Amino acid sequence: MSDRLVDLREGFWSLRGSLRLGGIVDIGTQCALVRLASGNFVFLDSYSLTDAIRAQVDALTDGGTKVEAILNLHPFHTLHCEWMHSAFPQAKLYGTARHVDHLPELPWETLRCEHDALAELYAEDFAFSVPRGVTLVSDDESVHFSSVLALHRASGTVHVDDTFVYLRKGFPLSLLPFTGRFGFHPTLAKALEPRAGAADEFREWAIELGINWADAGCIAAAHNALLPLDAEELPELIGAALGRVKPVLDAHRAEYG
């Protein structure tokens, strides 16, 4: 599938991009362009835009001059940060602690995406949430579970990388148990902090998120799909997802308490 910029209304454009595993299987990736109440724009996450997509973005943002910031919300999504900064050099560059450690040559802002102060800075336009009970940056670099989730208030769109997954793909990815179903990233067991109470903290965080963001109308998920939501559907989806990972949480409690 070629890259596309999807207008989700109320100032939220979801860019559905390409990411090939081993250069063969395209599992997709995403970023988003969001118009703020101020009239300026921010990107959520980074992606190397095709010429066609760049032309659309330029038309919306006065040649890119109205892009005020790039918010990189997933610690392990770093492939396109350099390109995005070079394309929009005037935009303030925000990332997690791992972005700064991984790409120290880029001019990162002191404020990190996981900091409460960033949520306060953009509180008019977004609500942000960092999962509890799991490590944001795992020592195991294959564990990409945690990220900073963002709810765009005006459009009701939840932009999420990996923590929640929703995948619509053909064979062979159609054989995966989570294809076509909203759920948690399959690395949850490895992401849970090895301490007492972590499983309960994660469960409580997920339930609270469903309640607080119950009015969400769409989930823009990594890696490849958009999931429209009915009113009050998010709490039900999260509840069902928690039911499916109950054995994981129970096993963690049995080991750590």
Protein Blocks (a to p, Z undefined) as FASTA:
>chain_A
ZZddddeejhiacddddddehhlacgbpaddddddfkopacdehjadddfklmmmmmmmn
gnolmpmbdcdfbfklmklmmmmmmmmmmbccdddfklmmmmmmbccdfbdfkbmklmmm
mmmmpccdddehiafbdfblkbckbccddddfklopacdehjaccdddddfklmpmkgoi
acddfklmmmpccbehklmmmmmmmmmmmmmmmmpcbdcddfkbccdddehklmmmmmmm
mmmmmmmmmmmmmmnZZ
